[in-house]
Amino acid sequence: MKIRRPWLLPLTPLYGAALAFKRQLFAWGWLKQFHLESTVISVGSVSAGGAGKTPVVLMLAEILRHRGYAVRILTRGYKRDSEAIARVEPFDDARWHGDEPVLLAQRSGVPVYVGADRYQAGVMAEQSEPSQKLVVHLLDDGFQHRKLARDIDIVLLTREDVEDTLLPAGNLREPLEAVAAADIVILREEEADSLRSVICGFSESKDKPAIWVTRRQLSLGEAGEVALPTMPFAFCGIARPDSFTRMLAGQGYEAVKTVAFEDHHAYTEADISRLMHEARAVEANGFVTTEKDAVKLTPMMRDRLEMVGPIVVARLHVELLDEKESLEQLVSLVGRLDRRKR
């Protein structure tokens, strides 16, 4: 078990007790859940960031949209400047709406609504985006957002989660046993064999979560977009920066140096000056960063960085190993998704 902040370990039982009490309040009905008119599919995790929820939301949005559903994405927008509930456009200000909502709007091709109150965001989506098709709301990072009732809980689980401990000493927002409450658990292909037994151990009931397995692939920029720097300087502001550098190395693309900022970091001109200075110090001839970071770079910031060399954006793509079977499973779990019954 990994204890990231051992000095906070005495507080972990208090956090766990508060979490269990809140769950019980929902179970008793003392805290109310609100229902949207259309199907809600939550994509979440037990950890505080880094499990790969955003690429999975994008994957599901693409699959469902191509199968004829009208998809809406509901997301919180961590560390955003605004508290308003709003529709996010592809090139809106990432500081205002949050990095992930803007990225989702750019990549998904479906309406994205942001707000700390995901129920109200969903109400706005239903009022603003009427459709003759079956509507599906994808709730981004929704496992802990119990105020909005959902039809399906999809939870991502990684090896790092299994080795972690509860907040505040670790990064788990839920005890691992909470995975048993999920309808579907998503595992990474390279970890699936070792984690299947872990999931079975958490769930003692006959109704065990279904298991989906995904394959992840990193692409470096669009075809013909920019020439890849031969001496790239990497930077990112994500929850698990080590996974970014490992995936780059797995593509045979080694950075001469990597700078990691905190998750959801808002870049400043001082940060850009630092990156330029450190890149020149190691004779880098360009940069590589994540999509989540790229959406936060203003045109002026990009222009300054490109004085050192081109900026390559690493895009993470996720695919289901058995997409057809997974979708059939989803429809069987949520009868409202079966268009034949309309």
URQUIUR-V329209 format. One record per residue. N is the residue number from 1. RES is the residue in one letter. OMEGA is omega in whole degrees, 0 to 359 (999 if undefined). D_LAST is the distance of its C-alpha to the last C-alpha in Angstrom with 1 decimal. Layout:
[[N,RES,OMEGA,D_LAST] [N,RES,OMEGA,D_LAST]]
This chain:
[[1,M,181,49.1] [2,K,177,49.5] [3,I,187,50.9] [4,R,184,50.8] [5,R,187,52.6] [6,P,181,54.8] [7,W,179,56.5] [8,L,183,53.2] [9,L,179,52.6] [10,P,181,53.9] [11,L,184,51.1] [12,T,177,48.3] [13,P,178,48.3] [14,L,178,48.1] [15,Y,180,45.0] [16,G,180,43.4] [17,A,179,44.2] [18,A,179,42.8] [19,L,180,39.6] [20,A,180,39.3] [21,F,179,40.1] [22,K,177,37.4] [23,R,181,34.8] [24,Q,178,36.1] [25,L,176,35.8] [26,F,180,32.1] [27,A,178,31.9] [28,W,183,33.9] [29,G,179,31.8] [30,W,168,34.9] [31,L,190,33.2] [32,K,170,29.8] [33,Q,180,26.5] [34,F,185,24.2] [35,H,171,20.4] [36,L,181,18.4] [37,E,185,15.1] [38,S,181,13.5] [39,T,177,14.1] [40,V,175,17.8] [41,I,181,19.5] [42,S,173,23.2] [43,V,184,25.7] [44,G,179,29.2] [45,S,177,32.4] [46,V,185,35.2] [47,S,180,37.8] [48,A,174,38.9] [49,G,171,37.9] [50,G,182,38.4] [51,A,179,35.7] [52,G,183,33.9] [53,K,185,30.8] [54,T,177,30.6] [55,P,178,30.5] [56,V,176,27.7] [57,V,178,25.6] [58,L,179,26.3] [59,M,181,25.4] [60,L,178,22.0] [61,A,180,21.3] [62,E,181,22.3] [63,I,183,20.2] [64,L,179,16.9] [65,R,180,17.7] [66,H,176,18.6] [67,R,173,15.4] [68,G,177,13.5] [69,Y,173,12.9] [70,A,188,14.7] [71,V,172,17.4] [72,R,178,19.9] [73,I,177,23.0] [74,L,186,24.8] [75,T,185,28.4] [76,R,185,31.6] [77,G,182,34.3] [78,Y,175,37.3] [79,K,176,40.7] [80,R,181,39.5] [81,D,183,41.8] [82,S,173,39.3] [83,E,183,37.5] [84,A,171,35.2] [85,I,187,31.4] [86,A,170,30.6] [87,R,182,28.6] [88,V,177,30.6] [89,E,188,31.5] [90,P,183,32.6] [91,F,172,36.3] [92,D,181,36.6] [93,D,181,39.5] [94,A,177,38.9] [95,R,185,41.5] [96,W,185,39.5] [97,H,185,36.0] [98,G,184,36.9] [99,D,183,37.2] [100,E,177,33.9] [101,P,179,31.7] [102,V,177,33.6] [103,L,178,33.3] [104,L,179,29.5] [105,A,180,29.3] [106,Q,189,31.5] [107,R,192,29.9] [108,S,185,26.2] [109,G,179,25.3] [110,V,178,22.7] [111,P,179,23.5] [112,V,179,25.7] [113,Y,185,26.7] [114,V,176,29.8] [115,G,178,31.1] [116,A,175,32.7] [117,D,184,30.3] [118,R,176,27.0] [119,Y,179,25.1] [120,Q,175,26.6] [121,A,178,26.0] [122,G,177,22.3] [123,V,178,22.4] [124,M,179,24.2] [125,A,181,21.7] [126,E,179,18.8] [127,Q,185,21.1] [128,S,187,22.5] [129,E,178,19.7] [130,P,182,16.7] [131,S,174,14.0] [132,Q,179,11.1] [133,K,171,10.1] [134,L,184,9.1] [135,V,176,12.5] [136,V,173,14.7] [137,H,172,18.2] [138,L,182,20.9] [139,L,183,23.7] [140,D,180,26.9] [141,D,188,29.6] [142,G,187,27.8] [143,F,180,29.1] [144,Q,183,31.7] [145,H,188,29.8] [146,R,180,28.7] [147,K,178,28.4] [148,L,178,24.8] [149,A,180,22.5] [150,R,178,20.6] [151,D,182,17.9] [152,I,172,19.9] [153,D,174,23.6] [154,I,183,24.9] [155,V,176,28.8] [156,L,179,31.2] [157,L,179,34.4] [158,T,177,37.6] [159,R,180,41.0] [160,E,177,42.5] [161,D,183,40.3] [162,V,182,41.5] [163,E,185,45.1] [164,D,177,44.8] [165,T,187,45.4] [166,L,172,44.0] [167,L,359,44.8] [168,P,180,47.2] [169,A,178,49.3] [170,G,181,46.5] [171,N,180,43.2] [172,L,176,40.8] [173,R,179,38.7] [174,E,171,37.5] [175,P,183,39.4] [176,L,180,38.2] [177,E,180,37.1] [178,A,178,34.2] [179,V,181,32.6] [180,A,180,31.8] [181,A,181,29.3] [182,A,173,27.2] [183,D,182,24.0] [184,I,174,25.1] [185,V,179,28.6] [186,I,178,29.3] [187,L,174,32.8] [188,R,185,34.8] [189,E,185,35.7] [190,E,181,39.4] [191,E,190,39.1] [192,A,185,36.4] [193,D,184,38.8] [194,S,184,41.0] [195,L,180,38.3] [196,R,181,36.1] [197,S,178,38.8] [198,V,180,39.0] [199,I,178,35.3] [200,C,179,35.8] [201,G,179,38.9] [202,F,187,37.0] [203,S,181,34.4] [204,E,182,36.0] [205,S,179,32.9] [206,K,181,31.0] [207,D,180,27.9] [208,K,178,29.3] [209,P,170,27.4] [210,A,181,26.0] [211,I,173,28.2] [212,W,180,27.4] [213,V,182,30.4] [214,T,173,30.8] [215,R,181,33.5] [216,R,179,35.1] [217,Q,180,37.0] [218,L,174,39.1] [219,S,185,39.7] [220,L,180,42.6] [221,G,176,41.8] [222,E,180,40.2] [223,A,178,41.7] [224,G,184,44.9] [225,E,177,44.4] [226,V,173,47.6] [227,A,181,50.2] [228,L,175,50.0] [229,P,179,53.1] [230,T,177,55.4] [231,M,187,56.4] [232,P,173,53.3] [233,F,184,53.5] [234,A,172,50.3] [235,F,181,49.1] [236,C,174,46.0] [237,G,183,44.9] [238,I,186,42.4] [239,A,183,42.3] [240,R,183,43.4] [241,P,180,45.7] [242,D,180,47.1] [243,S,178,43.8] [244,F,181,44.0] [245,T,178,47.5] [246,R,180,46.7] [247,M,174,43.9] [248,L,180,46.2] [249,A,178,48.9] [250,G,176,46.4] [251,Q,183,45.9] [252,G,185,49.7] [253,Y,184,49.9] [254,E,176,52.4] [255,A,178,53.1] [256,V,176,56.7] [257,K,178,55.8] [258,T,174,52.8] [259,V,181,52.6] [260,A,174,49.9] [261,F,178,49.1] [262,E,181,47.2] [263,D,180,43.4] [264,H,181,41.9] [265,H,176,45.4] [266,A,186,45.9] [267,Y,178,48.4] [268,T,177,51.5] [269,E,177,54.3] [270,A,177,56.4] [271,D,181,54.0] [272,I,178,54.0] [273,S,179,57.8] [274,R,181,57.8] [275,L,179,55.5] [276,M,181,57.7] [277,H,182,60.9] [278,E,178,59.8] [279,A,179,58.3] [280,R,181,61.6] [281,A,180,63.5] [282,V,177,62.0] [283,E,175,62.1] [284,A,179,58.3] [285,N,178,57.2] [286,G,184,53.7] [287,F,170,50.9] [288,V,181,47.7] [289,T,182,45.2] [290,T,176,41.5] [291,E,183,38.7] [292,K,177,38.5] [293,D,184,42.2] [294,A,182,42.1] [295,V,181,39.8] [296,K,179,42.5] [297,L,178,45.3] [298,T,177,46.3] [299,P,179,47.6] [300,M,178,51.1] [301,M,178,50.7] [302,R,181,49.4] [303,D,181,52.4] [304,R,180,54.8] [305,L,182,53.4] [306,E,171,53.5] [307,M,176,57.3] [308,V,181,57.4] [309,G,183,54.9] [310,P,177,51.3] [311,I,178,48.4] [312,V,179,46.0] [313,V,179,42.5] [314,A,182,41.3] [315,R,181,37.5] [316,L,179,35.9] [317,H,180,32.9] [318,V,176,30.9] [319,E,176,28.9] [320,L,179,27.3] [321,L,176,29.3] [322,D,186,26.2] [323,E,183,23.3] [324,K,181,21.0] [325,E,181,21.7] [326,S,180,21.3] [327,L,177,17.9] [328,E,178,16.8] [329,Q,179,18.6] [330,L,179,16.9] [331,V,179,13.3] [332,S,179,14.9] [333,L,181,16.5] [334,V,183,13.5] [335,G,180,10.5] [336,R,179,8.7] [337,L,182,9.4] [338,D,184,7.6] [339,R,180,5.4] [340,R,182,5.6] [341,K,182,3.8] [342,R,999,0.0]]
